[in-house]
């Protein structure tokens, strides 16, 4: 029931931080050589993206995996050769996770069925939310790493559901302990020196 | 029907080429006692019992760098015992078999070849999490462009009991789907990283689609939950494979072309450290296997001294050697030593001796070979053959089985009779009779006037070699 481990992990990491546009980006390198990158909005102080690069054991480089936020479209033409092995068709449901100050939010696009088709339950054993559909078209186990980090189990009463524009929105109210953990994390990040982006600096100079 | 039968025969033929293909294991019971005739092994009870203990050592995986020598007269079952050990170990433990003369190659040095063989005999089991897609195929659609060339477009819809999703297929994976002949109603898994598609079976709900199904068709339940799962898979690779993949000059393609060349010692050191690290973290398990070197007297003094050192390493496999030589010259020196192996290496070994077969055992072996070669032999013929084997050699008698079988088939008989054996015995000479003829008719052969040069070298089998060596030294 505490977030000590997480705070220790953050403290143990080699951190680097810089500003880019309206975002502050932070890169963590953990002692076990995993990497994490975060992107905080400068306006709201809320985290917008977090991605992990977990090292692989045998052969091949690890790739970044998004934990939350919108995926960045891959603009590298080398990766757009159509040589992907298999990928979900773009008409299929896709899930995006977002954090706001008070809530954790998931948006599942491309789900045209009415609201009474869905049921979202908090599965204490799996430490996850389970999305089910009555017509058996969609099923998803959503893990909530934030809750695991502070040792909390998901609670049914904190879940609420909306459905509009073919999108199912699941909102989970942040428990107090989680809010506290985020504040503590931000306090640590305050001490990390931030490099200024040269572009911003130049623009500032040109403006004068 | 007849077509089927022919096809079946073709497949089994391929497996029967080897001289030791009838061996299925060491033929030991639970307490490692040798059964008289079991798993294709006959006699040699002591040697088999000893080999069983070696297998036990390897299975426990605690011992590194043990060395075992199987010594015995020609055709007393040394290679058979090694093959039996390999079979008893199963496919999980790596078993590398090589002949002593294999290390002499122009492409790489002798010690490199030995080192690669040693590292091929050590397996590493690595656990890794991969993402897979597992589900029942609802619909599969592969479109070819009308012109006949160009990229194919594919789409597949998969479902579990809880959900359904359709996927776009890339060009490579379409090939995999076509090769596996995936169709609606199959339960498949796709490895997301490598694109490997494998068929688990057919869905139970589709069991009544066809009136007749092949005997191999397996029916499985439709999976539950999400289509994409994370699953822990276990890779078993050998140290040599990791070496090749990580040696920068070649890359993993060298594994398929076989052209690996020499691998730098630094690469090997790095990999050893890495594997040790994984082992401490509990991510990998080391699975030491067996390196079998047949005709070990063909190795030279450099190889023996290399082996001396290599066996000290804690990553060394159990090395089993076999030789049929008595006291003979160590290759590359002028010294003679038991089995042609230096005394200091012999000192590190435990020696298993095989003894010549008695007549009864020879009969059993011939019987097993007859069965293996699908040959129906009359009891009298078998007795004659046993006599021949006893007087000449077991290998010669085994040759007579298949040739005799052919002769009997030509006269449309179902059984090989005594006269068939007589006929092949007169048609094909054994070593004794052949050398007898040579002695009698030596004058009629070519170049018989050049003589007396190597008669001075004595009865050593490698009698031409000493002269060359002597020339080099002087």
Interface residues (C-beta under 8 A of the other chain):
Chain A: X56 X57 X58 X59 X60 X82 X83 X84 X85 X86 X87 X88 X89 X90 X91 X92 X93 X132 X133 X136 X137 X138 X139 X140 X141
Chain B: X126 X127 X128 X133 X151 X155 X159 X160 X161 X162 X163 X164 X165 X166 X167 X168 X169 X170 X171 X172 X173 X190 X192 X193 X194 X195 X225 X226 X235 X237 X242 X245 X252 X278 X283 X284
